[in-house]
Amino acid sequence: MGEALSTSDGLLIRSALLSDVTPLLGLINAYASQGIMLPRTELELAENIRDFTIAAAGGALVGCGALHFYGTRTAEVRSLAVHPDWKQHGVGKRLMGAIEAEAVAHGIQSLFAFTYVPTFFLKLDFVEVDRRLLPSKVWKDCLRCPKLQCCDEIAMQKLLIPAEAATPPAAEGASEEASNGLIVLPTFAGAGHPL
Ligand SMILES: CC(C)(COP(=O)(O)OP(=O)(O)OC[C@H]1O[C@@H](n2cnc3c(N)ncnc32)[C@H](O)[C@@H]1OP(=O)(O)O)[C@@H](O)C(=O)NCCC(=O)NCCS
């Protein structure tokens, strides 16, 4: 994201820094231990820290989410988490607003997520989609997910531009990509992964 956004309730939404890695590990891996999210290592978070937007209150991390690109038109929202004490206070929605604005600024046409909380995403105008229509590169995370063979997450997608305005498939990866920003996958039945 661009500039940090500060709201009247003292919540600060900003790009993550390397100094956020330790609290991010705590927030994400607490949910991972409940099987709700994919665990992350310090190295992974440091490598991907520029994907992350965080919410902070009083200097403490209260939420996070990452925008991860799959090519130039499609991106995934992942590692979205709000501290249990801060749930249902609009933090997730504000993080998603910042992440979506970042995606739009990059020209992303299609945003997707895997989730156990589809209602949250429905409220943000995502729709449920067939997981096999999502980018094949996603499966690299699935391969190390404990739920590889029994995934029950729901794939959600939001087009950020009108479907009729979506760019035709580029030469690169054209065999995989459909004109609506979705990517047709080789079938990999039942697989998926926590964010
Ligand atoms: C999912 C999560 C990020 C939502 O964050 P949040 O800050 O509590 O959500 P918000 O307060 O911004 O809620 C936005 C809207 O979604 C709704 N909502 C939030 N969590 C919901 C849930 N679990 N089920 C149904 N609706 C939910 C809210 O009621 C609100 O609706 P409204 O706009 O009509 O008032 C948070 O519950 C969380 O961290 N969960 C555990 C980790 C997780 O599951 N992450 C993966 C997400 S893909």
The ligand as a MOL file (V3000), in Angstrom:
LIG
                    3D

  0  0  0     0  0            999 V3000
M  V30 BEGIN CTAB
M  V30 COUNTS 48 50 0 0 0
M  V30 BEGIN ATOM
M  V30 1 C -12.0030 -13.2410 9.2690 0
M  V30 2 C -11.4300 -12.0740 10.0280 0
M  V30 3 C -10.1710 -11.5880 9.3300 0
M  V30 4 C -12.4770 -10.9390 10.0350 0
M  V30 5 O -11.9000 -9.7980 10.6460 0
M  V30 6 P -12.7820 -8.7610 11.5090 0
M  V30 7 O -11.9390 -7.5890 11.7950 0
M  V30 8 O -13.3810 -9.4700 12.6680 0
M  V30 9 O -13.9400 -8.4100 10.4820 0
M  V30 10 P -14.7440 -7.0220 10.4110 0
M  V30 11 O -15.0580 -6.5680 11.8070 0
M  V30 12 O -14.0170 -6.0580 9.5440 0
M  V30 13 O -16.0940 -7.4830 9.7220 0
M  V30 14 C -16.5450 -7.0290 8.4420 0
M  V30 15 C -17.9150 -7.6450 8.2040 0
M  V30 16 O -17.7780 -9.0820 8.1370 0
M  V30 17 C -18.5540 -9.6940 9.1600 0
M  V30 18 N -17.7990 -10.8110 9.7170 0
M  V30 19 C -16.5790 -10.7670 10.3090 0
M  V30 20 N -16.2100 -11.9890 10.7020 0
M  V30 21 C -17.2160 -12.8240 10.3620 0
M  V30 22 C -17.4240 -14.2090 10.5310 0
M  V30 23 N -16.5240 -14.9930 11.1310 0
M  V30 24 N -18.5680 -14.7500 10.0520 0
M  V30 25 C -19.4930 -13.9710 9.4450 0
M  V30 26 N -19.3470 -12.6230 9.2530 0
M  V30 27 C -18.2180 -12.0660 9.7230 0
M  V30 28 C -18.7830 -8.6290 10.2030 0
M  V30 29 O -19.9410 -8.8600 10.9590 0
M  V30 30 C -18.8750 -7.3650 9.3500 0
M  V30 31 O -20.1710 -7.2840 8.8060 0
M  V30 32 P -20.9040 -5.8500 8.6170 0
M  V30 33 O -20.0590 -5.0910 7.6250 0
M  V30 34 O -22.2540 -6.2020 8.1010 0
M  V30 35 O -20.9140 -5.1980 9.9660 0
M  V30 36 C -11.1400 -12.4420 11.5000 0
M  V30 37 O -12.3180 -12.9950 12.0710 0
M  V30 38 C -10.0030 -13.4230 11.6820 0
M  V30 39 O -8.8580 -13.0380 11.8280 0
M  V30 40 N -10.3100 -14.7430 11.7250 0
M  V30 41 C -9.3320 -15.7720 12.0400 0
M  V30 42 C -8.3130 -15.9160 10.9550 0
M  V30 43 C -8.9470 -16.3160 9.6410 0
M  V30 44 O -9.9140 -17.0510 9.5550 0
M  V30 45 N -8.3050 -15.8340 8.5860 0
M  V30 46 C -8.6160 -16.2290 7.2540 0
M  V30 47 C -9.4800 -15.3160 6.5880 0
M  V30 48 S -9.4440 -15.7780 4.8680 0
M  V30 END ATOM
M  V30 BEGIN BOND
M  V30 1 1 1 2
M  V30 2 1 2 3
M  V30 3 1 2 4
M  V30 4 1 2 36
M  V30 5 1 4 5
M  V30 6 1 5 6
M  V30 7 2 6 7
M  V30 8 1 6 8
M  V30 9 1 6 9
M  V30 10 1 9 10
M  V30 11 2 10 11
M  V30 12 1 10 12
M  V30 13 1 10 13
M  V30 14 1 13 14
M  V30 15 1 14 15
M  V30 16 1 15 16
M  V30 17 1 15 30
M  V30 18 1 16 17
M  V30 19 1 17 18
M  V30 20 1 17 28
M  V30 21 1 18 19
M  V30 22 1 18 27
M  V30 23 2 19 20
M  V30 24 1 20 21
M  V30 25 1 21 22
M  V30 26 2 21 27
M  V30 27 1 22 23
M  V30 28 2 22 24
M  V30 29 1 24 25
M  V30 30 2 25 26
M  V30 31 1 26 27
M  V30 32 1 28 29
M  V30 33 1 28 30
M  V30 34 1 30 31
M  V30 35 1 31 32
M  V30 36 2 32 33
M  V30 37 1 32 34
M  V30 38 1 32 35
M  V30 39 1 36 37
M  V30 40 1 36 38
M  V30 41 2 38 39
M  V30 42 1 38 40
M  V30 43 1 40 41
M  V30 44 1 41 42
M  V30 45 1 42 43
M  V30 46 2 43 44
M  V30 47 1 43 45
M  V30 48 1 45 46
M  V30 49 1 46 47
M  V30 50 1 47 48
M  V30 END BOND
M  V30 END CTAB
M  END
